[in-house]
Amino acid sequence: MAKHARSLVENKHFNGHPDLLVQGVYPNNSVKSGTEGIEIKSTRKPGGAVDTHGAREQHMCVFV
């Protein structure tokens, strides 16, 4: 998704959250736990239920 987005880039921090960051918000486009971006999840469960990184305000993109 980052390849086709104008302002989103991959989070360069290993296992960082969120997966996609708003470009330029964090130094080197890397953050362990940030708020500006989109967390990507996938599931095979009907209805799109996914496990998250805990209770936090976030934007998510879920693929079923």
Secondary structure, 3 states (H helix, E strand, C coil): CHHHCCCEEECCCCCCECCEEECCCCHHHCCCECCCEEEEEECCCCCCCCCCCCCCCCEEEEEC
